Amino acid sequence: MKRVFVLMPMMLPRISDRAAVQLLDILELLLTYVRHHYAPQIQRWHSRQRSVDPPAYRPSPSLFDDEPF
């Protein structure tokens, strides 16, 4: 079963300027660690995505192409 991702707006609390900068620093460090740890898998995935041929272009049917009822 394919997972569905839904973007939900977040109600973040107001924090001080210093806390906002510290939070951003922590998130950037976490992102750097995750990218480093999973780098081989990320590269493999990107390589496979580039090697897959894009689907053939098929124009969508016009609203006026179908039979009247």
CHARMM internal coordinates of N, CA and C (Angstrom, degrees):
IC EDIT
DIST 1 N 1 CA 1.4389
DIST 1 CA 1 C 1.5344
ANGL 1 N 1 CA 1 C 109.02
DIST 1 C 2 N 1.3078
ANGL 1 CA 1 C 2 N 116.39
DIHE 1 N 1 CA 1 C 2 N 131.44
DIST 2 N 2 CA 1.4492
ANGL 1 C 2 N 2 CA 121.28
DIHE 1 CA 1 C 2 N 2 CA -179.46
DIST 2 CA 2 C 1.5308
ANGL 2 N 2 CA 2 C 109.74
DIHE 1 C 2 N 2 CA 2 C -78.86
DIST 2 C 3 N 1.3193
ANGL 2 CA 2 C 3 N 115.35
DIHE 2 N 2 CA 2 C 3 N 134.78
DIST 3 N 3 CA 1.4616
ANGL 2 C 3 N 3 CA 119.56
DIHE 2 CA 2 C 3 N 3 CA 178.50
DIST 3 CA 3 C 1.5212
ANGL 3 N 3 CA 3 C 110.01
DIHE 2 C 3 N 3 CA 3 C -77.40
DIST 3 C 4 N 1.2988
ANGL 3 CA 3 C 4 N 115.81
DIHE 3 N 3 CA 3 C 4 N 145.12
DIST 4 N 4 CA 1.4552
ANGL 3 C 4 N 4 CA 121.86
DIHE 3 CA 3 C 4 N 4 CA 178.68
DIST 4 CA 4 C 1.5151
ANGL 4 N 4 CA 4 C 107.63
DIHE 3 C 4 N 4 CA 4 C -108.33
DIST 4 C 5 N 1.3098
ANGL 4 CA 4 C 5 N 116.27
DIHE 4 N 4 CA 4 C 5 N 130.28
DIST 5 N 5 CA 1.4583
ANGL 4 C 5 N 5 CA 121.11
DIHE 4 CA 4 C 5 N 5 CA 179.11
DIST 5 CA 5 C 1.5179
ANGL 5 N 5 CA 5 C 108.87
DIHE 4 C 5 N 5 CA 5 C -103.41
DIST 5 C 6 N 1.3124
ANGL 5 CA 5 C 6 N 115.18
DIHE 5 N 5 CA 5 C 6 N 125.80
DIST 6 N 6 CA 1.4592
ANGL 5 C 6 N 6 CA 120.40
DIHE 5 CA 5 C 6 N 6 CA 178.82
DIST 6 CA 6 C 1.5162
ANGL 6 N 6 CA 6 C 107.78
DIHE 5 C 6 N 6 CA 6 C -119.30
DIST 6 C 7 N 1.3023
ANGL 6 CA 6 C 7 N 116.48
DIHE 6 N 6 CA 6 C 7 N 126.59
DIST 7 N 7 CA 1.4540
ANGL 6 C 7 N 7 CA 121.27
DIHE 6 CA 6 C 7 N 7 CA 179.06
DIST 7 CA 7 C 1.5213
ANGL 7 N 7 CA 7 C 108.65
DIHE 6 C 7 N 7 CA 7 C -86.61
DIST 7 C 8 N 1.3085
ANGL 7 CA 7 C 8 N 115.60
DIHE 7 N 7 CA 7 C 8 N 117.29
DIST 8 N 8 CA 1.4552
ANGL 7 C 8 N 8 CA 121.06
DIHE 7 CA 7 C 8 N 8 CA -179.38
DIST 8 CA 8 C 1.5236
ANGL 8 N 8 CA 8 C 108.65
DIHE 7 C 8 N 8 CA 8 C -108.17
DIST 8 C 9 N 1.3114
ANGL 8 CA 8 C 9 N 117.78
DIHE 8 N 8 CA 8 C 9 N 134.98
DIST 9 N 9 CA 1.4579
ANGL 8 C 9 N 9 CA 118.71
DIHE 8 CA 8 C 9 N 9 CA 176.62
DIST 9 CA 9 C 1.5293
ANGL 9 N 9 CA 9 C 109.54
DIHE 8 C 9 N 9 CA 9 C -64.71
DIST 9 C 10 N 1.2994
ANGL 9 CA 9 C 10 N 115.18
DIHE 9 N 9 CA 9 C 10 N 140.54
DIST 10 N 10 CA 1.4618
ANGL 9 C 10 N 10 CA 119.54
DIHE 9 CA 9 C 10 N 10 CA -178.61
DIST 10 CA 10 C 1.5163
ANGL 10 N 10 CA 10 C 109.68
DIHE 9 C 10 N 10 CA 10 C -105.88
DIST 10 C 11 N 1.2945
ANGL 10 CA 10 C 11 N 115.14
DIHE 10 N 10 CA 10 C 11 N 138.78
DIST 11 N 11 CA 1.4585
ANGL 10 C 11 N 11 CA 120.94
DIHE 10 CA 10 C 11 N 11 CA 175.77
DIST 11 CA 11 C 1.5260
ANGL 11 N 11 CA 11 C 107.32
DIHE 10 C 11 N 11 CA 11 C -97.42
DIST 11 C 12 N 1.3123
ANGL 11 CA 11 C 12 N 115.74
DIHE 11 N 11 CA 11 C 12 N 88.42
DIST 12 N 12 CA 1.4543
ANGL 11 C 12 N 12 CA 120.06
DIHE 11 CA 11 C 12 N 12 CA -178.92
DIST 12 CA 12 C 1.5296
ANGL 12 N 12 CA 12 C 109.71
DIHE 11 C 12 N 12 CA 12 C -82.97
DIST 12 C 13 N 1.3230
ANGL 12 CA 12 C 13 N 116.15
DIHE 12 N 12 CA 12 C 13 N 143.01
DIST 13 N 13 CA 1.4630
ANGL 12 C 13 N 13 CA 118.74
DIHE 12 CA 12 C 13 N 13 CA 179.79
DIST 13 CA 13 C 1.5218
ANGL 13 N 13 CA 13 C 110.87
DIHE 12 C 13 N 13 CA 13 C -73.13
DIST 13 C 14 N 1.3071
ANGL 13 CA 13 C 14 N 116.36
DIHE 13 N 13 CA 13 C 14 N 156.61
DIST 14 N 14 CA 1.4673
ANGL 13 C 14 N 14 CA 120.41
DIHE 13 CA 13 C 14 N 14 CA 173.60
DIST 14 CA 14 C 1.5152
ANGL 14 N 14 CA 14 C 107.86
DIHE 13 C 14 N 14 CA 14 C -74.49
DIST 14 C 15 N 1.3279
ANGL 14 CA 14 C 15 N 115.80
DIHE 14 N 14 CA 14 C 15 N 133.91
DIST 15 N 15 CA 1.4635
ANGL 14 C 15 N 15 CA 121.15
DIHE 14 CA 14 C 15 N 15 CA 178.27
DIST 15 CA 15 C 1.5164
ANGL 15 N 15 CA 15 C 108.23
DIHE 14 C 15 N 15 CA 15 C -132.79
DIST 15 C 16 N 1.3090
ANGL 15 CA 15 C 16 N 115.22
DIHE 15 N 15 CA 15 C 16 N 166.65
DIST 16 N 16 CA 1.4601
ANGL 15 C 16 N 16 CA 119.72
DIHE 15 CA 15 C 16 N 16 CA -179.28
DIST 16 CA 16 C 1.5265
ANGL 16 N 16 CA 16 C 110.07
DIHE 15 C 16 N 16 CA 16 C -68.98
DIST 16 C 17 N 1.3201
ANGL 16 CA 16 C 17 N 115.55
DIHE 16 N 16 CA 16 C 17 N 163.88
DIST 17 N 17 CA 1.4697
ANGL 16 C 17 N 17 CA 120.50
DIHE 16 CA 16 C 17 N 17 CA 177.99
DIST 17 CA 17 C 1.5306
ANGL 17 N 17 CA 17 C 110.41
DIHE 16 C 17 N 17 CA 17 C -59.11
DIST 17 C 18 N 1.3281
ANGL 17 CA 17 C 18 N 116.20
DIHE 17 N 17 CA 17 C 18 N -42.40
DIST 18 N 18 CA 1.4648
ANGL 17 C 18 N 18 CA 120.91
DIHE 17 CA 17 C 18 N 18 CA -178.73
DIST 18 CA 18 C 1.5334
ANGL 18 N 18 CA 18 C 110.06
DIHE 17 C 18 N 18 CA 18 C -63.89
DIST 18 C 19 N 1.3102
ANGL 18 CA 18 C 19 N 117.07
DIHE 18 N 18 CA 18 C 19 N -43.90
DIST 19 N 19 CA 1.4628
ANGL 18 C 19 N 19 CA 120.70
DIHE 18 CA 18 C 19 N 19 CA 179.97
DIST 19 CA 19 C 1.5309
ANGL 19 N 19 CA 19 C 110.59
DIHE 18 C 19 N 19 CA 19 C -64.52
DIST 19 C 20 N 1.3256
ANGL 19 CA 19 C 20 N 117.67
DIHE 19 N 19 CA 19 C 20 N -36.90
DIST 20 N 20 CA 1.4633
ANGL 19 C 20 N 20 CA 121.49
DIHE 19 CA 19 C 20 N 20 CA 178.42
DIST 20 CA 20 C 1.5243
ANGL 20 N 20 CA 20 C 110.55
DIHE 19 C 20 N 20 CA 20 C -63.12
DIST 20 C 21 N 1.3190
ANGL 20 CA 20 C 21 N 116.23
DIHE 20 N 20 CA 20 C 21 N -42.65
DIST 21 N 21 CA 1.4662
ANGL 20 C 21 N 21 CA 120.55
DIHE 20 CA 20 C 21 N 21 CA 178.82
DIST 21 CA 21 C 1.5242
ANGL 21 N 21 CA 21 C 110.04
DIHE 20 C 21 N 21 CA 21 C -66.15
DIST 21 C 22 N 1.3251
ANGL 21 CA 21 C 22 N 117.51
DIHE 21 N 21 CA 21 C 22 N -42.08
DIST 22 N 22 CA 1.4574
ANGL 21 C 22 N 22 CA 120.79
DIHE 21 CA 21 C 22 N 22 CA 179.40
DIST 22 CA 22 C 1.5353
ANGL 22 N 22 CA 22 C 111.13
DIHE 21 C 22 N 22 CA 22 C -64.44
DIST 22 C 23 N 1.3175
ANGL 22 CA 22 C 23 N 116.67
DIHE 22 N 22 CA 22 C 23 N -40.49
DIST 23 N 23 CA 1.4637
ANGL 22 C 23 N 23 CA 120.73
DIHE 22 CA 22 C 23 N 23 CA 178.05
DIST 23 CA 23 C 1.5262
ANGL 23 N 23 CA 23 C 110.19
DIHE 22 C 23 N 23 CA 23 C -61.98
DIST 23 C 24 N 1.3245
ANGL 23 CA 23 C 24 N 116.86
DIHE 23 N 23 CA 23 C 24 N -45.16
DIST 24 N 24 CA 1.4586
ANGL 23 C 24 N 24 CA 120.66
DIHE 23 CA 23 C 24 N 24 CA 178.85
DIST 24 CA 24 C 1.5278
ANGL 24 N 24 CA 24 C 111.05
DIHE 23 C 24 N 24 CA 24 C -62.39
DIST 24 C 25 N 1.3285
ANGL 24 CA 24 C 25 N 117.33
DIHE 24 N 24 CA 24 C 25 N -40.03
DIST 25 N 25 CA 1.4663
ANGL 24 C 25 N 25 CA 120.75
DIHE 24 CA 24 C 25 N 25 CA 177.80
DIST 25 CA 25 C 1.5253
ANGL 25 N 25 CA 25 C 111.14
DIHE 24 C 25 N 25 CA 25 C -61.42
DIST 25 C 26 N 1.3275
ANGL 25 CA 25 C 26 N 116.54
DIHE 25 N 25 CA 25 C 26 N -43.42
DIST 26 N 26 CA 1.4682
ANGL 25 C 26 N 26 CA 120.75
DIHE 25 CA 25 C 26 N 26 CA 179.50
DIST 26 CA 26 C 1.5264
ANGL 26 N 26 CA 26 C 110.07
DIHE 25 C 26 N 26 CA 26 C -62.76
DIST 26 C 27 N 1.3316
ANGL 26 CA 26 C 27 N 116.99
DIHE 26 N 26 CA 26 C 27 N -45.28
DIST 27 N 27 CA 1.4660
ANGL 26 C 27 N 27 CA 120.38
DIHE 26 CA 26 C 27 N 27 CA -179.48
DIST 27 CA 27 C 1.5218
ANGL 27 N 27 CA 27 C 111.57
DIHE 26 C 27 N 27 CA 27 C -63.69
DIST 27 C 28 N 1.3353
ANGL 27 CA 27 C 28 N 117.30
DIHE 27 N 27 CA 27 C 28 N -39.28
DIST 28 N 28 CA 1.4639
ANGL 27 C 28 N 28 CA 120.08
DIHE 27 CA 27 C 28 N 28 CA 178.26
DIST 28 CA 28 C 1.5267
ANGL 28 N 28 CA 28 C 111.30
DIHE 27 C 28 N 28 CA 28 C -66.05
DIST 28 C 29 N 1.3477
ANGL 28 CA 28 C 29 N 117.03
DIHE 28 N 28 CA 28 C 29 N -39.03
DIST 29 N 29 CA 1.4640
ANGL 28 C 29 N 29 CA 120.22
DIHE 28 CA 28 C 29 N 29 CA 176.62
DIST 29 CA 29 C 1.5285
ANGL 29 N 29 CA 29 C 110.86
DIHE 28 C 29 N 29 CA 29 C -64.37
DIST 29 C 30 N 1.3105
ANGL 29 CA 29 C 30 N 116.51
DIHE 29 N 29 CA 29 C 30 N -42.23
DIST 30 N 30 CA 1.4582
ANGL 29 C 30 N 30 CA 120.74
DIHE 29 CA 29 C 30 N 30 CA 178.60
DIST 30 CA 30 C 1.5240
ANGL 30 N 30 CA 30 C 110.67
DIHE 29 C 30 N 30 CA 30 C -62.56
DIST 30 C 31 N 1.3298
ANGL 30 CA 30 C 31 N 116.77
DIHE 30 N 30 CA 30 C 31 N -44.29
DIST 31 N 31 CA 1.4641
ANGL 30 C 31 N 31 CA 120.58
DIHE 30 CA 30 C 31 N 31 CA 178.50
DIST 31 CA 31 C 1.5241
ANGL 31 N 31 CA 31 C 110.94
DIHE 30 C 31 N 31 CA 31 C -62.26
DIST 31 C 32 N 1.3142
ANGL 31 CA 31 C 32 N 117.32
DIHE 31 N 31 CA 31 C 32 N -42.43
DIST 32 N 32 CA 1.4631
ANGL 31 C 32 N 32 CA 121.10
DIHE 31 CA 31 C 32 N 32 CA 178.01
DIST 32 CA 32 C 1.5246
ANGL 32 N 32 CA 32 C 110.96
DIHE 31 C 32 N 32 CA 32 C -61.24
DIST 32 C 33 N 1.3317
ANGL 32 CA 32 C 33 N 117.26
DIHE 32 N 32 CA 32 C 33 N -43.54
DIST 33 N 33 CA 1.4577
ANGL 32 C 33 N 33 CA 121.31
DIHE 32 CA 32 C 33 N 33 CA 179.36
DIST 33 CA 33 C 1.5295
ANGL 33 N 33 CA 33 C 110.86
DIHE 32 C 33 N 33 CA 33 C -63.80
DIST 33 C 34 N 1.3148
ANGL 33 CA 33 C 34 N 117.46
DIHE 33 N 33 CA 33 C 34 N -45.18
DIST 34 N 34 CA 1.4628
ANGL 33 C 34 N 34 CA 121.41
DIHE 33 CA 33 C 34 N 34 CA -178.83
DIST 34 CA 34 C 1.5249
ANGL 34 N 34 CA 34 C 109.94
DIHE 33 C 34 N 34 CA 34 C -64.53
DIST 34 C 35 N 1.3310
ANGL 34 CA 34 C 35 N 117.79
DIHE 34 N 34 CA 34 C 35 N -43.90
DIST 35 N 35 CA 1.4696
ANGL 34 C 35 N 35 CA 120.10
DIHE 34 CA 34 C 35 N 35 CA 178.72
DIST 35 CA 35 C 1.5187
ANGL 35 N 35 CA 35 C 111.31
DIHE 34 C 35 N 35 CA 35 C -61.24
DIST 35 C 36 N 1.3311
ANGL 35 CA 35 C 36 N 116.72
DIHE 35 N 35 CA 35 C 36 N -41.50
DIST 36 N 36 CA 1.4611
ANGL 35 C 36 N 36 CA 120.22
DIHE 35 CA 35 C 36 N 36 CA -179.88
DIST 36 CA 36 C 1.5257
ANGL 36 N 36 CA 36 C 110.54
DIHE 35 C 36 N 36 CA 36 C -66.73
DIST 36 C 37 N 1.3179
ANGL 36 CA 36 C 37 N 117.14
DIHE 36 N 36 CA 36 C 37 N -45.03
DIST 37 N 37 CA 1.4642
ANGL 36 C 37 N 37 CA 121.74
DIHE 36 CA 36 C 37 N 37 CA -176.61
DIST 37 CA 37 C 1.5266
ANGL 37 N 37 CA 37 C 111.96
DIHE 36 C 37 N 37 CA 37 C -65.31
DIST 37 C 38 N 1.3257
ANGL 37 CA 37 C 38 N 116.73
DIHE 37 N 37 CA 37 C 38 N -40.99
DIST 38 N 38 CA 1.4595
ANGL 37 C 38 N 38 CA 120.97
DIHE 37 CA 37 C 38 N 38 CA -175.88
DIST 38 CA 38 C 1.5312
ANGL 38 N 38 CA 38 C 113.60
DIHE 37 C 38 N 38 CA 38 C -101.06
DIST 38 C 39 N 1.3110
ANGL 38 CA 38 C 39 N 117.91
DIHE 38 N 38 CA 38 C 39 N 13.26
DIST 39 N 39 CA 1.4681
ANGL 38 C 39 N 39 CA 121.75
DIHE 38 CA 38 C 39 N 39 CA -176.07
DIST 39 CA 39 C 1.5251
ANGL 39 N 39 CA 39 C 113.61
DIHE 38 C 39 N 39 CA 39 C -52.60
DIST 39 C 40 N 1.3391
ANGL 39 CA 39 C 40 N 119.95
DIHE 39 N 39 CA 39 C 40 N -47.24
DIST 40 N 40 CA 1.4774
ANGL 39 C 40 N 40 CA 118.75
DIHE 39 CA 39 C 40 N 40 CA -179.88
DIST 40 CA 40 C 1.5298
ANGL 40 N 40 CA 40 C 112.70
DIHE 39 C 40 N 40 CA 40 C -60.85
DIST 40 C 41 N 1.3186
ANGL 40 CA 40 C 41 N 116.61
DIHE 40 N 40 CA 40 C 41 N -41.42
DIST 41 N 41 CA 1.4640
ANGL 40 C 41 N 41 CA 119.79
DIHE 40 CA 40 C 41 N 41 CA 179.88
DIST 41 CA 41 C 1.5268
ANGL 41 N 41 CA 41 C 111.13
DIHE 40 C 41 N 41 CA 41 C -67.34
DIST 41 C 42 N 1.3110
ANGL 41 CA 41 C 42 N 116.43
DIHE 41 N 41 CA 41 C 42 N -39.43
DIST 42 N 42 CA 1.4687
ANGL 41 C 42 N 42 CA 120.64
DIHE 41 CA 41 C 42 N 42 CA 179.27
DIST 42 CA 42 C 1.5196
ANGL 42 N 42 CA 42 C 110.03
DIHE 41 C 42 N 42 CA 42 C -64.25
DIST 42 C 43 N 1.3409
ANGL 42 CA 42 C 43 N 116.58
DIHE 42 N 42 CA 42 C 43 N -43.15
DIST 43 N 43 CA 1.4609
ANGL 42 C 43 N 43 CA 120.13
DIHE 42 CA 42 C 43 N 43 CA 178.84
DIST 43 CA 43 C 1.5194
ANGL 43 N 43 CA 43 C 111.49
DIHE 42 C 43 N 43 CA 43 C -64.04
DIST 43 C 44 N 1.3526
ANGL 43 CA 43 C 44 N 117.12
DIHE 43 N 43 CA 43 C 44 N -40.83
DIST 44 N 44 CA 1.4670
ANGL 43 C 44 N 44 CA 120.25
DIHE 43 CA 43 C 44 N 44 CA 177.61
DIST 44 CA 44 C 1.5170
ANGL 44 N 44 CA 44 C 111.18
DIHE 43 C 44 N 44 CA 44 C -60.88
DIST 44 C 45 N 1.3083
ANGL 44 CA 44 C 45 N 115.94
DIHE 44 N 44 CA 44 C 45 N -44.52
DIST 45 N 45 CA 1.4603
ANGL 44 C 45 N 45 CA 120.39
DIHE 44 CA 44 C 45 N 45 CA -178.28
DIST 45 CA 45 C 1.5231
ANGL 45 N 45 CA 45 C 110.43
DIHE 44 C 45 N 45 CA 45 C -63.29
DIST 45 C 46 N 1.3369
ANGL 45 CA 45 C 46 N 116.90
DIHE 45 N 45 CA 45 C 46 N -45.54
DIST 46 N 46 CA 1.4664
ANGL 45 C 46 N 46 CA 120.00
DIHE 45 CA 45 C 46 N 46 CA 178.88
DIST 46 CA 46 C 1.5249
ANGL 46 N 46 CA 46 C 111.12
DIHE 45 C 46 N 46 CA 46 C -62.85
DIST 46 C 47 N 1.3215
ANGL 46 CA 46 C 47 N 117.05
DIHE 46 N 46 CA 46 C 47 N -39.12
DIST 47 N 47 CA 1.4663
ANGL 46 C 47 N 47 CA 120.14
DIHE 46 CA 46 C 47 N 47 CA 178.50
DIST 47 CA 47 C 1.5200
ANGL 47 N 47 CA 47 C 110.97
DIHE 46 C 47 N 47 CA 47 C -62.13
DIST 47 C 48 N 1.3319
ANGL 47 CA 47 C 48 N 116.68
DIHE 47 N 47 CA 47 C 48 N -44.45
DIST 48 N 48 CA 1.4618
ANGL 47 C 48 N 48 CA 119.98
DIHE 47 CA 47 C 48 N 48 CA 178.89
DIST 48 CA 48 C 1.5218
ANGL 48 N 48 CA 48 C 111.57
DIHE 47 C 48 N 48 CA 48 C -64.48
DIST 48 C 49 N 1.3248
ANGL 48 CA 48 C 49 N 116.82
DIHE 48 N 48 CA 48 C 49 N -36.93
DIST 49 N 49 CA 1.4617
ANGL 48 C 49 N 49 CA 119.77
DIHE 48 CA 48 C 49 N 49 CA -179.95
DIST 49 CA 49 C 1.5232
ANGL 49 N 49 CA 49 C 111.21
DIHE 48 C 49 N 49 CA 49 C -66.17
DIST 49 C 50 N 1.3315
ANGL 49 CA 49 C 50 N 116.90
DIHE 49 N 49 CA 49 C 50 N -36.67
DIST 50 N 50 CA 1.4657
ANGL 49 C 50 N 50 CA 120.48
DIHE 49 CA 49 C 50 N 50 CA 179.45
DIST 50 CA 50 C 1.5266
ANGL 50 N 50 CA 50 C 111.17
DIHE 49 C 50 N 50 CA 50 C -71.95
DIST 50 C 51 N 1.3403
ANGL 50 CA 50 C 51 N 116.77
DIHE 50 N 50 CA 50 C 51 N -31.37
DIST 51 N 51 CA 1.4627
ANGL 50 C 51 N 51 CA 119.37
DIHE 50 CA 50 C 51 N 51 CA -175.59
DIST 51 CA 51 C 1.5303
ANGL 51 N 51 CA 51 C 112.84
DIHE 50 C 51 N 51 CA 51 C -80.94
DIST 51 C 52 N 1.2992
ANGL 51 CA 51 C 52 N 117.72
DIHE 51 N 51 CA 51 C 52 N -17.12
DIST 52 N 52 CA 1.4674
ANGL 51 C 52 N 52 CA 120.96
DIHE 51 CA 51 C 52 N 52 CA 179.06
DIST 52 CA 52 C 1.5185
ANGL 52 N 52 CA 52 C 108.59
DIHE 51 C 52 N 52 CA 52 C -76.88
DIST 52 C 53 N 1.3413
ANGL 52 CA 52 C 53 N 115.38
DIHE 52 N 52 CA 52 C 53 N 130.22
DIST 53 N 53 CA 1.4600
ANGL 52 C 53 N 53 CA 119.01
DIHE 52 CA 52 C 53 N 53 CA 179.03
DIST 53 CA 53 C 1.5219
ANGL 53 N 53 CA 53 C 109.52
DIHE 52 C 53 N 53 CA 53 C -68.49
DIST 53 C 54 N 1.3280
ANGL 53 CA 53 C 54 N 117.15
DIHE 53 N 53 CA 53 C 54 N 138.24
DIST 54 N 54 CA 1.4593
ANGL 53 C 54 N 54 CA 118.34
DIHE 53 CA 53 C 54 N 54 CA 177.47
DIST 54 CA 54 C 1.5279
ANGL 54 N 54 CA 54 C 109.99
DIHE 53 C 54 N 54 CA 54 C -66.07
DIST 54 C 55 N 1.3221
ANGL 54 CA 54 C 55 N 117.34
DIHE 54 N 54 CA 54 C 55 N 148.14
DIST 55 N 55 CA 1.4681
ANGL 54 C 55 N 55 CA 119.24
DIHE 54 CA 54 C 55 N 55 CA -180.00
DIST 55 CA 55 C 1.5306
ANGL 55 N 55 CA 55 C 110.71
DIHE 54 C 55 N 55 CA 55 C -62.94
DIST 55 C 56 N 1.3254
ANGL 55 CA 55 C 56 N 114.80
DIHE 55 N 55 CA 55 C 56 N 149.23
DIST 56 N 56 CA 1.4601
ANGL 55 C 56 N 56 CA 119.97
DIHE 55 CA 55 C 56 N 56 CA 179.45
DIST 56 CA 56 C 1.5258
ANGL 56 N 56 CA 56 C 109.57
DIHE 55 C 56 N 56 CA 56 C -63.27
DIST 56 C 57 N 1.2958
ANGL 56 CA 56 C 57 N 115.44
DIHE 56 N 56 CA 56 C 57 N 141.54
DIST 57 N 57 CA 1.4677
ANGL 56 C 57 N 57 CA 120.12
DIHE 56 CA 56 C 57 N 57 CA 179.80
DIST 57 CA 57 C 1.5153
ANGL 57 N 57 CA 57 C 109.75
DIHE 56 C 57 N 57 CA 57 C -73.98
DIST 57 C 58 N 1.2975
ANGL 57 CA 57 C 58 N 115.12
DIHE 57 N 57 CA 57 C 58 N 124.77
DIST 58 N 58 CA 1.4573
ANGL 57 C 58 N 58 CA 121.18
DIHE 57 CA 57 C 58 N 58 CA 175.33
DIST 58 CA 58 C 1.5165
ANGL 58 N 58 CA 58 C 107.36
DIHE 57 C 58 N 58 CA 58 C -127.84
DIST 58 C 59 N 1.3228
ANGL 58 CA 58 C 59 N 117.68
DIHE 58 N 58 CA 58 C 59 N 114.14
DIST 59 N 59 CA 1.4617
ANGL 58 C 59 N 59 CA 118.23
DIHE 58 CA 58 C 59 N 59 CA -179.41
DIST 59 CA 59 C 1.5141
ANGL 59 N 59 CA 59 C 110.25
DIHE 58 C 59 N 59 CA 59 C -63.61
DIST 59 C 60 N 1.3093
ANGL 59 CA 59 C 60 N 114.92
DIHE 59 N 59 CA 59 C 60 N 143.90
DIST 60 N 60 CA 1.4598
ANGL 59 C 60 N 60 CA 118.55
DIHE 59 CA 59 C 60 N 60 CA 179.16
DIST 60 CA 60 C 1.5205
ANGL 60 N 60 CA 60 C 109.28
DIHE 59 C 60 N 60 CA 60 C -71.15
DIST 60 C 61 N 1.3273
ANGL 60 CA 60 C 61 N 116.87
DIHE 60 N 60 CA 60 C 61 N 148.62
DIST 61 N 61 CA 1.4617
ANGL 60 C 61 N 61 CA 119.43
DIHE 60 CA 60 C 61 N 61 CA -178.94
DIST 61 CA 61 C 1.5292
ANGL 61 N 61 CA 61 C 110.51
DIHE 60 C 61 N 61 CA 61 C -65.03
DIST 61 C 62 N 1.2873
ANGL 61 CA 61 C 62 N 114.33
DIHE 61 N 61 CA 61 C 62 N 146.45
DIST 62 N 62 CA 1.4547
ANGL 61 C 62 N 62 CA 119.85
DIHE 61 CA 61 C 62 N 62 CA 179.04
DIST 62 CA 62 C 1.5130
ANGL 62 N 62 CA 62 C 109.52
DIHE 61 C 62 N 62 CA 62 C -72.06
DIST 62 C 63 N 1.2951
ANGL 62 CA 62 C 63 N 116.16
DIHE 62 N 62 CA 62 C 63 N 153.56
DIST 63 N 63 CA 1.4674
ANGL 62 C 63 N 63 CA 120.45
DIHE 62 CA 62 C 63 N 63 CA 177.39
DIST 63 CA 63 C 1.5225
ANGL 63 N 63 CA 63 C 111.25
DIHE 62 C 63 N 63 CA 63 C -64.29
DIST 63 C 64 N 1.3263
ANGL 63 CA 63 C 64 N 116.84
DIHE 63 N 63 CA 63 C 64 N -22.24
DIST 64 N 64 CA 1.4507
ANGL 63 C 64 N 64 CA 121.04
DIHE 63 CA 63 C 64 N 64 CA -175.14
DIST 64 CA 64 C 1.5185
ANGL 64 N 64 CA 64 C 113.56
DIHE 63 C 64 N 64 CA 64 C -100.72
DIST 64 C 65 N 1.3569
ANGL 64 CA 64 C 65 N 117.51
DIHE 64 N 64 CA 64 C 65 N 5.68
DIST 65 N 65 CA 1.4538
ANGL 64 C 65 N 65 CA 121.19
DIHE 64 CA 64 C 65 N 65 CA -178.83
DIST 65 CA 65 C 1.5271
ANGL 65 N 65 CA 65 C 113.92
DIHE 64 C 65 N 65 CA 65 C -83.78
DIST 65 C 66 N 1.3118
ANGL 65 CA 65 C 66 N 117.44
DIHE 65 N 65 CA 65 C 66 N -19.89
DIST 66 N 66 CA 1.4649
ANGL 65 C 66 N 66 CA 118.26
DIHE 65 CA 65 C 66 N 66 CA -175.85
DIST 66 CA 66 C 1.5194
ANGL 66 N 66 CA 66 C 111.14
DIHE 65 C 66 N 66 CA 66 C -82.32
DIST 66 C 67 N 1.3126
ANGL 66 CA 66 C 67 N 113.81
DIHE 66 N 66 CA 66 C 67 N 163.99
DIST 67 N 67 CA 1.4798
ANGL 66 C 67 N 67 CA 120.88
DIHE 66 CA 66 C 67 N 67 CA -178.37
DIST 67 CA 67 C 1.5302
ANGL 67 N 67 CA 67 C 110.20
DIHE 66 C 67 N 67 CA 67 C -72.07
DIST 67 C 68 N 1.3402
ANGL 67 CA 67 C 68 N 117.02
DIHE 67 N 67 CA 67 C 68 N 142.42
DIST 68 N 68 CA 1.4685
ANGL 67 C 68 N 68 CA 117.97
DIHE 67 CA 67 C 68 N 68 CA 174.68
DIST 68 CA 68 C 1.5245
ANGL 68 N 68 CA 68 C 109.73
DIHE 67 C 68 N 68 CA 68 C -69.75
DIST 68 C 69 N 1.2897
ANGL 68 CA 68 C 69 N 117.28
DIHE 68 N 68 CA 68 C 69 N 155.96
DIST 69 N 69 CA 1.4677
ANGL 68 C 69 N 69 CA 119.37
DIHE 68 CA 68 C 69 N 69 CA -177.92
DIST 69 CA 69 C 1.4952
ANGL 69 N 69 CA 69 C 113.02
DIHE 68 C 69 N 69 CA 69 C -90.19
END
COOR INIT
IC SEED 1 N 1 CA 1 C
IC BUILD
